[in-house]
Amino acid sequence: MELALLARSGSRIFLRGAVLAAVATVTLQTGCGDWRDGLEVWHGEHIDFYHDPTFELCGGTRAYVDAYVPFVATELGLAVPEGIAFAWLDDQAYEDFDACAETSGCQTGRRALSRRPVFLHEVAHAVAQVHGLNEQPFFTEGLAKALDWFEDLVVPSQWVAIPVGEEKLPDPRPTMELPRIDIPYAGPGSFVMFLLARHGAAPFVAFTRALGTSTDLATIRRQFRAAYGLDLDHETAEYMQLTPDAASTAALECVADSVRPYDCAMPEIAWESPDAWSHTQQMDCADEAVVGGSSADWTWPSLHAVTLEVPMTGTYTIAATGDGDFQAQLGACFGCPWQHAAVTLRAGGQETVHLEAGSYYVRIRVDDGSAPEVRFTLNRTP
Ligand SMILES: [Zn+2]
């Protein structure tokens, strides 16, 4: 529900981006103040992070948003941009940006704004815009969604999303013709993820740059062929074959490590012994490894993520223990999105899973503002 609401409202801001830019210019010229007035700022390596001084940030929040800029640029094979700003604002300051009203996050130029302490989707837009990729509605929202699939949620990583109640993926082509205000998120996100996974980032960058703002399907077909050397209708047909049954789509190959969640860029934790891995984290907001924040009347979820290398393919028992309510997800950082099957455990949960050798992430989320000590373990089964 929240996602659906966000999806509709979030797209509105781009429609009015030009208006917002004009308003901001006038405000500065007439000396009526600056949007940054009264905000606290932290100058990171890649981002200026602004926030209302009454808000409390978890210890790792600013560094998490900061390092997302080079992550996105590197995943797309682009230069790391400078001058990106992120602002976490209270409702009133946020709604002063007319173009942002009724949304949770919005972006204009290099500036990403949100009512939340973390909103990577808008930062992805800002990075894409610097490189001329942020124009065509379907592919703009699809890219931001593909690069921030989880938002702040722990969800099953069935990245190629089939709508509830439907048997197969909808045809994305009619959606490519829609104006920004009508663009949904999951469908474009799935299709862009499919393109990135199948062919890597370079043709996508060339394609969307050349496309500009066009929503004309004939133009989209022509530019797709120019960038990919492939027929859009053929690729669409391939995409629509995907089902939740990984075995049936195993023949659809992809580029290695082509679309990774940001969690896959988090610090690696070594194995304790050849057969046992564990990681323990106190989900205390003050800890510099915990991401999140709170205002006087709201606490956002706390996140923490690490990575591990599974050295050999085999059967493993995974377990999550802790003294509170949380979710902990194990997911792969390699392979095709449509073949992934992430496992999400609650406190006290345990499962036996088959894991291919390779890189994985463990992502922990706490919703209730508590600070449980969470322990996640993997043990190889002989
Ligand atoms: Zn967006």
Boltz pocket constraint, residues with backbone or C-beta under 6 A from the ligand:
constraints:
  - pocket:
      binder: B
      contacts: [[A, 10], [A, 11], [A, 121], [A, 125], [A, 140], [A, 141], [A, 144]]
      max_distance: 6.0
